Amino acid sequence: MFRFVVVPAIPKEKETWRCGDRVFCSTAPIGFNIYDNEEKCRLSNEYSSRATAEEECERLNTPFLQTDLGEGRHFSQ
């Protein structure tokens, strides 16, 4: 398992309005976040495309992969 993985971002509410008993809200377009499996949290950066988030994720995972593979550990996705 990789330490950092790409996850869909949580939509952010922009506005709410009421129609009778129902409440509606509009949300901002969602993008992608990077989740840290070790710290169990999302990183604060938000990426508009999955490809951009995956590039950053790969960059963040590289030092950990080099260390773990150098110690003889093998990972499967």
MIRO-832002 format. One record per residue (C-alpha): residue number from 1; residue in one letter; x negated, y, z. Coordinates in steps of 0.1 Angstrom, whole numbers, m for minus. Example, Ala and Ser with C-alpha at 12.3 -4.5 7.8 and 13.67 -1.06 7.14 Angstrom:
<sites>
+-----+--------+-------+-------+-------+
! num ! residu !     u !     v !     w !
+-----+--------+-------+-------+-------+
!   1 !      A !  m123 !   m45 !    78 !
!   2 !      S !  m137 !   m11 !    71 !
+-----+--------+-------+-------+-------+
</sites>
This chain:
<sites>
+-----+--------+-------+-------+-------+
! num ! residu !     u !     v !     w !
+-----+--------+-------+-------+-------+
!   1 !      M !     0 !     0 !     0 !
!   2 !      F !   m12 !    35 !    m9 !
!   3 !      R !   m15 !    62 !    18 !
!   4 !      F !     1 !    89 !    m4 !
!   5 !      V !    32 !    82 !   m27 !
!   6 !      V !    55 !   104 !   m48 !
!   7 !      V !    91 !   108 !   m35 !
!   8 !      P !   120 !   129 !   m47 !
!   9 !      A !   122 !   162 !   m29 !
!  10 !      I !   151 !   169 !    m6 !
!  11 !      P !   176 !   194 !   m23 !
!  12 !      K !   178 !   228 !    m6 !
!  13 !      E !   212 !   244 !    m1 !
!  14 !      K !   216 !   277 !   m19 !
!  15 !      E !   252 !   287 !   m10 !
!  16 !      T !   284 !   273 !     4 !
!  17 !      W !   320 !   281 !    m2 !
!  18 !      R !   353 !   268 !    11 !
!  19 !      C !   383 !   257 !    m9 !
!  20 !      G !   412 !   248 !    14 !
!  21 !      D !   398 !   222 !    39 !
!  22 !      R !   369 !   213 !    17 !
!  23 !      V !   334 !   229 !    19 !
!  24 !      F !   312 !   229 !   m12 !
!  25 !      C !   276 !   238 !   m16 !
!  26 !      S !   253 !   243 !   m45 !
!  27 !      T !   217 !   231 !   m43 !
!  28 !      A !   185 !   242 !   m59 !
!  29 !      P !   170 !   219 !   m85 !
!  30 !      I !   150 !   192 !   m68 !
!  31 !      G !   114 !   183 !   m77 !
!  32 !      F !    90 !   159 !   m61 !
!  33 !      N !    70 !   157 !   m28 !
!  34 !      I !    41 !   136 !   m17 !
!  35 !      Y !    48 !   114 !    13 !
!  36 !      D !    19 !   104 !    37 !
!  37 !      N !    25 !    68 !    48 !
!  38 !      E !     0 !    71 !    76 !
!  39 !      E !    13 !   102 !    92 !
!  40 !      K !    49 !    94 !    82 !
!  41 !      C !    57 !   129 !    68 !
!  42 !      R !    62 !   148 !    36 !
!  43 !      L !    34 !   172 !    25 !
!  44 !      S !    46 !   208 !    22 !
!  45 !      N !    38 !   212 !   m15 !
!  46 !      E !    66 !   207 !   m40 !
!  47 !      Y !    60 !   197 !   m76 !
!  48 !      S !    84 !   204 !  m105 !
!  49 !      S !    75 !   172 !  m125 !
!  50 !      R !    68 !   137 !  m114 !
!  51 !      A !    36 !   136 !  m136 !
!  52 !      T !    21 !   166 !  m117 !
!  53 !      A !    29 !   150 !   m84 !
!  54 !      E !    14 !   117 !   m94 !
!  55 !      E !   m18 !   134 !  m105 !
!  56 !      E !   m21 !   150 !   m71 !
!  57 !      C !   m12 !   118 !   m54 !
!  58 !      E !   m40 !    99 !   m73 !
!  59 !      R !   m65 !   126 !   m63 !
!  60 !      L !   m55 !   123 !   m26 !
!  61 !      N !   m56 !    85 !   m27 !
!  62 !      T !   m91 !    83 !   m44 !
!  63 !      P !  m113 !    87 !   m13 !
!  64 !      F !   m92 !    61 !     6 !
!  65 !      L !   m93 !    36 !   m22 !
!  66 !      Q !  m131 !    40 !   m26 !
!  67 !      T !  m136 !    34 !    12 !
!  68 !      D !  m112 !     5 !    14 !
!  69 !      L !  m125 !   m13 !   m17 !
!  70 !      G !  m161 !    m7 !    m5 !
!  71 !      E !  m152 !   m26 !    27 !
!  72 !      G !  m139 !   m55 !     7 !
!  73 !      R !  m102 !   m48 !    12 !
!  74 !      H !   m79 !   m53 !   m18 !
!  75 !      F !   m45 !   m37 !   m22 !
!  76 !      S !   m15 !   m46 !   m43 !
!  77 !      Q !    12 !   m21 !   m54 !
+-----+--------+-------+-------+-------+
</sites>
